[in-house]
Amino acid sequence: MEMEENKRGCEGTLSRVELRKQVADLAWPALMELLITTLFGMVDMMMVGHTPNSAAGITAIGLTNQPMFMGLAAFQALTVGATAVVAWSIGAGRPDDANKSTFITITLTTVLGIVVSLLGILFSEEIYRFMGAEPIVIKEGLGYMQVVMGGIVFQAVSMGIAGILRGVGDSRTPMTVNLFSNILNVFGNYVLIFGKLGFPVMGVTGAGISTTLSRAVATVIFLYIVLRGEKAIKLDIIKNHTLDMGLTKKIITIGLPAAGEQLVLRGGQIMYARVVAGLGTDVYAAHQIAINIFGLSFCPGQAYGMAATTLTGQSLGAKRPDMAEKYSYEARRQGMYIAIGVALIFLFFGRQIAMLYSSDPQVISQAAIALMIIAIVQPMQSTQFILSGSLRGAGDTKWPLYSTLIGMWGFRVVLAHVFINYMGWGIAGAWIATACDQLMRSIVIELRYRSGRWKRVKVI
């Protein structure tokens, strides 16, 4: 059904209302999924924030997230490649290639996921030390990191399948699965963090166990869905039990710049985190609260970026670059309205939001400063997420890499070091550096998109 509707959309000229509806139909389920995942992640940190040694617990989660995201870089790249290839295949009327891409993606994410999970477990303590964690943080968070790193394989496979489903135009199924998974995670947090229903009090380690178990459940559900083949895509192990080397090469070729982008991004975030960690555990706890809330502001841009990826890929697969451009600008317009609303919330209610995480006045005050700066970057952030999604759908994945390299390493890491260690601006300096990063990324992506060269990239 999704294939037929999207194909019809690419064959003719749509009215403004139809265009708006197609973009919204893809973006809003993705937005709900991202909001659900981010909000429940915020609940994780809020729960840990009300345990003994809460600052150390919050810091432990924050210092785990950055290397974990770096470990997921290869899988995010495979997801980008798979989404683009599947979207182009659907737009070109080649569902068999979409099914083959499903088998390839699941096979690669499973094998690589096991390897990365094992490495994460073995080197958890060394990772904490590299990140500059204080001894109390390592003691409090080591179990959490080992459990969460061990569950990377589940997250990798789930990401891959969710990306494939979005490639065929189905963003509702990933939303539903992740909603269930996150509800399960919050329940598990309540039981394991605080020791309910006969379980011992496990603190931050309990949060890690709950997170990994919920991700494992999501993976099982996703596999069941693609094995049944009811969502315009089917994992047919009998028919597709070997890797199609042509499609595998396409997925990897498109995904490699995305992998580079993630490595550049996560590596920069690790160096950035190390600079901020030098301000002390309490300030870093405030910084981590701000990052947690900042992640919420990513959701509209990411959701509309996902919609732009699918619709651009399907349009170009159907040889309609004019429709790809119309979809992209409509996605940008809708996303910008939401970004402005988010900016106003952070600007006027930042302190109240920070109070949900901590009762420490110093932590709240520091986090509120960061949230005011976050508000300013929302329009630039929305632009770079959505137009980057369009470029990825076209298979033009190098420029999001270039923009991240320039913004993260040329501005955020360097300026954070200068503003904190030389100017003495503290947490405000860290977040002003982030604002400069977002501005530069937005400029680079905007210039590339306006050049129109992405229309000449061929995926299949």
Secondary structure as a PSIPRED ss2 file (coil, helix, strand):
# PSIPRED VFORMAT (PSIPRED V4.0)

   1 M C   1.000  0.000  0.000
   2 E H   0.000  1.000  0.000
   3 M H   0.000  1.000  0.000
   4 E H   0.000  1.000  0.000
   5 E H   0.000  1.000  0.000
   6 N H   0.000  1.000  0.000
   7 K H   0.000  1.000  0.000
   8 R H   0.000  1.000  0.000
   9 G H   0.000  1.000  0.000
  10 C H   0.000  1.000  0.000
  11 E H   0.000  1.000  0.000
  12 G C   1.000  0.000  0.000
  13 T C   1.000  0.000  0.000
  14 L C   1.000  0.000  0.000
  15 S C   1.000  0.000  0.000
  16 R H   0.000  1.000  0.000
  17 V H   0.000  1.000  0.000
  18 E H   0.000  1.000  0.000
  19 L H   0.000  1.000  0.000
  20 R H   0.000  1.000  0.000
  21 K H   0.000  1.000  0.000
  22 Q H   0.000  1.000  0.000
  23 V H   0.000  1.000  0.000
  24 A H   0.000  1.000  0.000
  25 D H   0.000  1.000  0.000
  26 L H   0.000  1.000  0.000
  27 A H   0.000  1.000  0.000
  28 W H   0.000  1.000  0.000
  29 P H   0.000  1.000  0.000
  30 A H   0.000  1.000  0.000
  31 L H   0.000  1.000  0.000
  32 M H   0.000  1.000  0.000
  33 E H   0.000  1.000  0.000
  34 L H   0.000  1.000  0.000
  35 L H   0.000  1.000  0.000
  36 I H   0.000  1.000  0.000
  37 T H   0.000  1.000  0.000
  38 T H   0.000  1.000  0.000
  39 L H   0.000  1.000  0.000
  40 F H   0.000  1.000  0.000
  41 G H   0.000  1.000  0.000
  42 M H   0.000  1.000  0.000
  43 V H   0.000  1.000  0.000
  44 D H   0.000  1.000  0.000
  45 M H   0.000  1.000  0.000
  46 M H   0.000  1.000  0.000
  47 M H   0.000  1.000  0.000
  48 V H   0.000  1.000  0.000
  49 G C   1.000  0.000  0.000
  50 H C   1.000  0.000  0.000
  51 T C   1.000  0.000  0.000
  52 P C   1.000  0.000  0.000
  53 N C   1.000  0.000  0.000
  54 S H   0.000  1.000  0.000
  55 A H   0.000  1.000  0.000
  56 A H   0.000  1.000  0.000
  57 G H   0.000  1.000  0.000
  58 I H   0.000  1.000  0.000
  59 T H   0.000  1.000  0.000
  60 A H   0.000  1.000  0.000
  61 I H   0.000  1.000  0.000
  62 G H   0.000  1.000  0.000
  63 L H   0.000  1.000  0.000
  64 T H   0.000  1.000  0.000
  65 N H   0.000  1.000  0.000
  66 Q H   0.000  1.000  0.000
  67 P H   0.000  1.000  0.000
  68 M H   0.000  1.000  0.000
  69 F H   0.000  1.000  0.000
  70 M H   0.000  1.000  0.000
  71 G H   0.000  1.000  0.000
  72 L C   1.000  0.000  0.000
  73 A H   0.000  1.000  0.000
  74 A H   0.000  1.000  0.000
  75 F H   0.000  1.000  0.000
  76 Q H   0.000  1.000  0.000
  77 A H   0.000  1.000  0.000
  78 L H   0.000  1.000  0.000
  79 T H   0.000  1.000  0.000
  80 V H   0.000  1.000  0.000
  81 G H   0.000  1.000  0.000
  82 A H   0.000  1.000  0.000
  83 T H   0.000  1.000  0.000
  84 A H   0.000  1.000  0.000
  85 V H   0.000  1.000  0.000
  86 V H   0.000  1.000  0.000
  87 A H   0.000  1.000  0.000
  88 W H   0.000  1.000  0.000
  89 S H   0.000  1.000  0.000
  90 I H   0.000  1.000  0.000
  91 G H   0.000  1.000  0.000
  92 A C   1.000  0.000  0.000
  93 G C   1.000  0.000  0.000
  94 R C   1.000  0.000  0.000
  95 P H   0.000  1.000  0.000
  96 D H   0.000  1.000  0.000
  97 D H   0.000  1.000  0.000
  98 A H   0.000  1.000  0.000
  99 N H   0.000  1.000  0.000
 100 K H   0.000  1.000  0.000
 101 S H   0.000  1.000  0.000
 102 T H   0.000  1.000  0.000
 103 F H   0.000  1.000  0.000
 104 I H   0.000  1.000  0.000
 105 T H   0.000  1.000  0.000
 106 I H   0.000  1.000  0.000
 107 T H   0.000  1.000  0.000
 108 L H   0.000  1.000  0.000
 109 T H   0.000  1.000  0.000
 110 T H   0.000  1.000  0.000
 111 V H   0.000  1.000  0.000
 112 L H   0.000  1.000  0.000
 113 G H   0.000  1.000  0.000
 114 I H   0.000  1.000  0.000
 115 V H   0.000  1.000  0.000
 116 V H   0.000  1.000  0.000
 117 S H   0.000  1.000  0.000
 118 L H   0.000  1.000  0.000
 119 L H   0.000  1.000  0.000
 120 G H   0.000  1.000  0.000
 121 I H   0.000  1.000  0.000
 122 L H   0.000  1.000  0.000
 123 F C   1.000  0.000  0.000
 124 S H   0.000  1.000  0.000
 125 E H   0.000  1.000  0.000
 126 E H   0.000  1.000  0.000
 127 I H   0.000  1.000  0.000
 128 Y H   0.000  1.000  0.000
 129 R H   0.000  1.000  0.000
 130 F H   0.000  1.000  0.000
 131 M C   1.000  0.000  0.000
 132 G C   1.000  0.000  0.000
 133 A C   1.000  0.000  0.000
 134 E C   1.000  0.000  0.000
 135 P H   0.000  1.000  0.000
 136 I H   0.000  1.000  0.000
 137 V H   0.000  1.000  0.000
 138 I H   0.000  1.000  0.000
 139 K H   0.000  1.000  0.000
 140 E H   0.000  1.000  0.000
 141 G H   0.000  1.000  0.000
 142 L H   0.000  1.000  0.000
 143 G H   0.000  1.000  0.000
 144 Y H   0.000  1.000  0.000
 145 M H   0.000  1.000  0.000
 146 Q H   0.000  1.000  0.000
 147 V H   0.000  1.000  0.000
 148 V H   0.000  1.000  0.000
 149 M H   0.000  1.000  0.000
 150 G H   0.000  1.000  0.000
 151 G C   1.000  0.000  0.000
 152 I H   0.000  1.000  0.000
 153 V H   0.000  1.000  0.000
 154 F H   0.000  1.000  0.000
 155 Q H   0.000  1.000  0.000
 156 A H   0.000  1.000  0.000
 157 V H   0.000  1.000  0.000
 158 S H   0.000  1.000  0.000
 159 M H   0.000  1.000  0.000
 160 G H   0.000  1.000  0.000
 161 I H   0.000  1.000  0.000
 162 A H   0.000  1.000  0.000
 163 G H   0.000  1.000  0.000
 164 I H   0.000  1.000  0.000
 165 L H   0.000  1.000  0.000
 166 R H   0.000  1.000  0.000
 167 G H   0.000  1.000  0.000
 168 V C   1.000  0.000  0.000
 169 G C   1.000  0.000  0.000
 170 D C   1.000  0.000  0.000
 171 S C   1.000  0.000  0.000
 172 R H   0.000  1.000  0.000
 173 T H   0.000  1.000  0.000
 174 P H   0.000  1.000  0.000
 175 M H   0.000  1.000  0.000
 176 T H   0.000  1.000  0.000
 177 V H   0.000  1.000  0.000
 178 N H   0.000  1.000  0.000
 179 L H   0.000  1.000  0.000
 180 F H   0.000  1.000  0.000
 181 S H   0.000  1.000  0.000
 182 N H   0.000  1.000  0.000
 183 I H   0.000  1.000  0.000
 184 L H   0.000  1.000  0.000
 185 N H   0.000  1.000  0.000
 186 V H   0.000  1.000  0.000
 187 F H   0.000  1.000  0.000
 188 G H   0.000  1.000  0.000
 189 N H   0.000  1.000  0.000
 190 Y H   0.000  1.000  0.000
 191 V H   0.000  1.000  0.000
 192 L H   0.000  1.000  0.000
 193 I H   0.000  1.000  0.000
 194 F H   0.000  1.000  0.000
 195 G C   1.000  0.000  0.000
 196 K C   1.000  0.000  0.000
 197 L C   1.000  0.000  0.000
 198 G C   1.000  0.000  0.000
 199 F C   1.000  0.000  0.000
 200 P C   1.000  0.000  0.000
 201 V C   1.000  0.000  0.000
 202 M C   1.000  0.000  0.000
 203 G H   0.000  1.000  0.000
 204 V H   0.000  1.000  0.000
 205 T H   0.000  1.000  0.000
 206 G H   0.000  1.000  0.000
 207 A H   0.000  1.000  0.000
 208 G H   0.000  1.000  0.000
 209 I H   0.000  1.000  0.000
 210 S H   0.000  1.000  0.000
 211 T H   0.000  1.000  0.000
 212 T H   0.000  1.000  0.000
 213 L H   0.000  1.000  0.000
 214 S H   0.000  1.000  0.000
 215 R H   0.000  1.000  0.000
 216 A H   0.000  1.000  0.000
 217 V H   0.000  1.000  0.000
 218 A H   0.000  1.000  0.000
 219 T H   0.000  1.000  0.000
 220 V H   0.000  1.000  0.000
 221 I H   0.000  1.000  0.000
 222 F H   0.000  1.000  0.000
 223 L H   0.000  1.000  0.000
 224 Y H   0.000  1.000  0.000
 225 I H   0.000  1.000  0.000
 226 V H   0.000  1.000  0.000
 227 L H   0.000  1.000  0.000
 228 R H   0.000  1.000  0.000
 229 G C   1.000  0.000  0.000
 230 E C   1.000  0.000  0.000
 231 K C   1.000  0.000  0.000
 232 A C   1.000  0.000  0.000
 233 I C   1.000  0.000  0.000
 234 K C   1.000  0.000  0.000
 235 L C   1.000  0.000  0.000
 236 D C   1.000  0.000  0.000
 237 I C   1.000  0.000  0.000
 238 I C   1.000  0.000  0.000
 239 K C   1.000  0.000  0.000
 240 N C   1.000  0.000  0.000
 241 H C   1.000  0.000  0.000
 242 T C   1.000  0.000  0.000
 243 L C   1.000  0.000  0.000
 244 D C   1.000  0.000  0.000
 245 M H   0.000  1.000  0.000
 246 G H   0.000  1.000  0.000
 247 L H   0.000  1.000  0.000
 248 T H   0.000  1.000  0.000
 249 K H   0.000  1.000  0.000
 250 K H   0.000  1.000  0.000
 251 I H   0.000  1.000  0.000
 252 I H   0.000  1.000  0.000
 253 T H   0.000  1.000  0.000
 254 I H   0.000  1.000  0.000
 255 G H   0.000  1.000  0.000
 256 L H   0.000  1.000  0.000
 257 P H   0.000  1.000  0.000
 258 A H   0.000  1.000  0.000
 259 A H   0.000  1.000  0.000
 260 G H   0.000  1.000  0.000
 261 E H   0.000  1.000  0.000
 262 Q H   0.000  1.000  0.000
 263 L H   0.000  1.000  0.000
 264 V H   0.000  1.000  0.000
 265 L H   0.000  1.000  0.000
 266 R H   0.000  1.000  0.000
 267 G H   0.000  1.000  0.000
 268 G H   0.000  1.000  0.000
 269 Q H   0.000  1.000  0.000
 270 I H   0.000  1.000  0.000
 271 M H   0.000  1.000  0.000
 272 Y H   0.000  1.000  0.000
 273 A H   0.000  1.000  0.000
 274 R H   0.000  1.000  0.000
 275 V H   0.000  1.000  0.000
 276 V H   0.000  1.000  0.000
 277 A H   0.000  1.000  0.000
 278 G C   1.000  0.000  0.000
 279 L C   1.000  0.000  0.000
 280 G C   1.000  0.000  0.000
 281 T H   0.000  1.000  0.000
 282 D H   0.000  1.000  0.000
 283 V H   0.000  1.000  0.000
 284 Y H   0.000  1.000  0.000
 285 A H   0.000  1.000  0.000
 286 A H   0.000  1.000  0.000
 287 H H   0.000  1.000  0.000
 288 Q H   0.000  1.000  0.000
 289 I H   0.000  1.000  0.000
 290 A H   0.000  1.000  0.000
 291 I H   0.000  1.000  0.000
 292 N H   0.000  1.000  0.000
 293 I H   0.000  1.000  0.000
 294 F H   0.000  1.000  0.000
 295 G H   0.000  1.000  0.000
 296 L H   0.000  1.000  0.000
 297 S H   0.000  1.000  0.000
 298 F H   0.000  1.000  0.000
 299 C H   0.000  1.000  0.000
 300 P H   0.000  1.000  0.000
 301 G H   0.000  1.000  0.000
 302 Q H   0.000  1.000  0.000
 303 A H   0.000  1.000  0.000
 304 Y H   0.000  1.000  0.000
 305 G H   0.000  1.000  0.000
 306 M H   0.000  1.000  0.000
 307 A H   0.000  1.000  0.000
 308 A H   0.000  1.000  0.000
 309 T H   0.000  1.000  0.000
 310 T H   0.000  1.000  0.000
 311 L H   0.000  1.000  0.000
 312 T H   0.000  1.000  0.000
 313 G H   0.000  1.000  0.000
 314 Q H   0.000  1.000  0.000
 315 S H   0.000  1.000  0.000
 316 L H   0.000  1.000  0.000
 317 G H   0.000  1.000  0.000
 318 A C   1.000  0.000  0.000
 319 K C   1.000  0.000  0.000
 320 R C   1.000  0.000  0.000
 321 P H   0.000  1.000  0.000
 322 D H   0.000  1.000  0.000
 323 M H   0.000  1.000  0.000
 324 A H   0.000  1.000  0.000
 325 E H   0.000  1.000  0.000
 326 K H   0.000  1.000  0.000
 327 Y H   0.000  1.000  0.000
 328 S H   0.000  1.000  0.000
 329 Y H   0.000  1.000  0.000
 330 E H   0.000  1.000  0.000
 331 A H   0.000  1.000  0.000
 332 R H   0.000  1.000  0.000
 333 R H   0.000  1.000  0.000
 334 Q H   0.000  1.000  0.000
 335 G H   0.000  1.000  0.000
 336 M H   0.000  1.000  0.000
 337 Y H   0.000  1.000  0.000
 338 I H   0.000  1.000  0.000
 339 A H   0.000  1.000  0.000
 340 I H   0.000  1.000  0.000
 341 G H   0.000  1.000  0.000
 342 V H   0.000  1.000  0.000
 343 A H   0.000  1.000  0.000
 344 L H   0.000  1.000  0.000
 345 I H   0.000  1.000  0.000
 346 F H   0.000  1.000  0.000
 347 L H   0.000  1.000  0.000
 348 F H   0.000  1.000  0.000
 349 F H   0.000  1.000  0.000
 350 G H   0.000  1.000  0.000
 351 R H   0.000  1.000  0.000
 352 Q H   0.000  1.000  0.000
 353 I H   0.000  1.000  0.000
 354 A H   0.000  1.000  0.000
 355 M C   1.000  0.000  0.000
 356 L C   1.000  0.000  0.000
 357 Y C   1.000  0.000  0.000
 358 S C   1.000  0.000  0.000
 359 S C   1.000  0.000  0.000
 360 D C   1.000  0.000  0.000
 361 P H   0.000  1.000  0.000
 362 Q H   0.000  1.000  0.000
 363 V H   0.000  1.000  0.000
 364 I H   0.000  1.000  0.000
 365 S H   0.000  1.000  0.000
 366 Q H   0.000  1.000  0.000
 367 A H   0.000  1.000  0.000
 368 A H   0.000  1.000  0.000
 369 I H   0.000  1.000  0.000
 370 A H   0.000  1.000  0.000
 371 L H   0.000  1.000  0.000
 372 M H   0.000  1.000  0.000
 373 I H   0.000  1.000  0.000
 374 I H   0.000  1.000  0.000
 375 A H   0.000  1.000  0.000
 376 I H   0.000  1.000  0.000
 377 V H   0.000  1.000  0.000
 378 Q H   0.000  1.000  0.000
 379 P H   0.000  1.000  0.000
 380 M H   0.000  1.000  0.000
 381 Q H   0.000  1.000  0.000
 382 S H   0.000  1.000  0.000
 383 T H   0.000  1.000  0.000
 384 Q H   0.000  1.000  0.000
 385 F H   0.000  1.000  0.000
 386 I H   0.000  1.000  0.000
 387 L H   0.000  1.000  0.000
 388 S H   0.000  1.000  0.000
 389 G H   0.000  1.000  0.000
 390 S H   0.000  1.000  0.000
 391 L H   0.000  1.000  0.000
 392 R H   0.000  1.000  0.000
 393 G H   0.000  1.000  0.000
 394 A C   1.000  0.000  0.000
 395 G C   1.000  0.000  0.000
 396 D C   1.000  0.000  0.000
 397 T C   1.000  0.000  0.000
 398 K H   0.000  1.000  0.000
 399 W H   0.000  1.000  0.000
 400 P H   0.000  1.000  0.000
 401 L H   0.000  1.000  0.000
 402 Y H   0.000  1.000  0.000
 403 S H   0.000  1.000  0.000
 404 T H   0.000  1.000  0.000
 405 L H   0.000  1.000  0.000
 406 I H   0.000  1.000  0.000
 407 G H   0.000  1.000  0.000
 408 M H   0.000  1.000  0.000
 409 W H   0.000  1.000  0.000
 410 G H   0.000  1.000  0.000
 411 F H   0.000  1.000  0.000
 412 R H   0.000  1.000  0.000
 413 V H   0.000  1.000  0.000
 414 V H   0.000  1.000  0.000
 415 L H   0.000  1.000  0.000
 416 A H   0.000  1.000  0.000
 417 H H   0.000  1.000  0.000
 418 V H   0.000  1.000  0.000
 419 F H   0.000  1.000  0.000
 420 I H   0.000  1.000  0.000
 421 N H   0.000  1.000  0.000
 422 Y H   0.000  1.000  0.000
 423 M C   1.000  0.000  0.000
 424 G C   1.000  0.000  0.000
 425 W C   1.000  0.000  0.000
 426 G H   0.000  1.000  0.000
 427 I H   0.000  1.000  0.000
 428 A H   0.000  1.000  0.000
 429 G H   0.000  1.000  0.000
 430 A H   0.000  1.000  0.000
 431 W H   0.000  1.000  0.000
 432 I H   0.000  1.000  0.000
 433 A H   0.000  1.000  0.000
 434 T H   0.000  1.000  0.000
 435 A H   0.000  1.000  0.000
 436 C H   0.000  1.000  0.000
 437 D H   0.000  1.000  0.000
 438 Q H   0.000  1.000  0.000
 439 L H   0.000  1.000  0.000
 440 M H   0.000  1.000  0.000
 441 R H   0.000  1.000  0.000
 442 S H   0.000  1.000  0.000
 443 I H   0.000  1.000  0.000
 444 V H   0.000  1.000  0.000
 445 I H   0.000  1.000  0.000
 446 E H   0.000  1.000  0.000
 447 L H   0.000  1.000  0.000
 448 R H   0.000  1.000  0.000
 449 Y H   0.000  1.000  0.000
 450 R H   0.000  1.000  0.000
 451 S H   0.000  1.000  0.000
 452 G C   1.000  0.000  0.000
 453 R H   0.000  1.000  0.000
 454 W H   0.000  1.000  0.000
 455 K H   0.000  1.000  0.000
 456 R H   0.000  1.000  0.000
 457 V C   1.000  0.000  0.000
 458 K C   1.000  0.000  0.000
 459 V C   1.000  0.000  0.000
 460 I C   1.000  0.000  0.000
